[in-house]
Amino acid sequence: MGTERTVLYMEGNNGPSCGLDMEIIRHAGGTLRCMDATNSAERLRMAKDAEVLIINQVSVTREFLTALPQLRGMVRTGIGVDTIDLEAASDLGVIVANVPDFCRDEVAEHALGLILAVTRKITQADRLVRHGGWNQGVSAPIRRLNGQILGLIGLGRIGQTVARKAQGLGLKVIGFDPHVKPADVEALGIHSMALNEVMAQADILSLHVPATENTRHIINHQTLGLMKPGTILINTARGSVVDEVALCASLASGRLAGAGLDVLESEPPRVPNPLFQFENVVFTCHYASCSVEAYARLCREISEQAGEILRGEFPRHLVNQRVKHSAQCRLRN
């Protein structure tokens, strides 16, 4: 592999250090390089000497991994690993790590911010005032949050944090997540229910699931039809979990009272966009994860896990556990 043990941040176009801790990586025997590529051929050329890749949204395929026999591991700059072929990585013995606690508080707070913005009609009032209006009647009707039912689809770290914070506002929390034990959910004061039951009972529905084949368009014509009139939809998860055609239809019919969307199926969205016609929809530009504190911790954990892989250690947040028992595991090579 040569004397230089390279850690490559493949989408590192935000400065010479990419915000990562170069000293942590250097102490583990590595050299950090930050580069950006416009196509797969460039990415392959840049990665040909790297032992560790740090990736954000770039797609990592079996073909790509097969062409990099020197690669020991990858660290994802966040939670989701839907852009990585995990089966291929495990088959080839490549370590995959992520930062599962990243932005837990930030996304939860953002979801609550969108709930407040939609239910209190804050952005609508702001636009009115900026154009010279001053009419309290434009806000009607507004319902008190205290006592309403918040339905959560996805009860991982972020969903549980949303629940805890929402309970402080007096919201009753119900939820669905087939990957979390009902007893663990109930211990948090969340009533565990089937998906259809959550859809039917929620006054506010908030989405906290990863982007997978199983969650694609989980919000669709059928599931929106289960929701009671006047429900509000919040999405700070991934745009692919909502069928936007179905969402537009539900908003147009008046069945949904509004929506708060930090993510969309196509980002940035095409303009004009059918969703933009609805005054009762609040948009933000996929920044729910953002805070100074969240990104400082993210950079530190990425750097530390890159160092762990360089030292021949399994990273603290190993995603593809199967690779531990594989004879092909490159960590031991």
Secondary structure, DSSP 8 states (H G I E B T S, - for coil): --S--EEEETT--SSTTTTS-HHHHHHTT-EEEE---SSHHHHHHHHTTEEEEEESS--B-HHHHHT-TT--EEEESSS--TTB-HHHHHHHT-EEE--TTTTHHHHHHHHHHHHHHHHTTHHHHHHHHHTT---GGGG-----STT-EEEEE--SHHHHHHHHHHHTTT-EEEEE-TTS-HHHHHHTT-EE--HHHHHHH-SEEEE-----TTTTT-BSHHHHHHS-TTEEEEE-S-GGGB-HHHHHHHHHHTSEEEEEES--SSSS--SS-GGGG-TTEEE--S-TT--HHHHHHHHHHHHHHHHHHHTT---TTBS-GGGGG-TT-GGG-
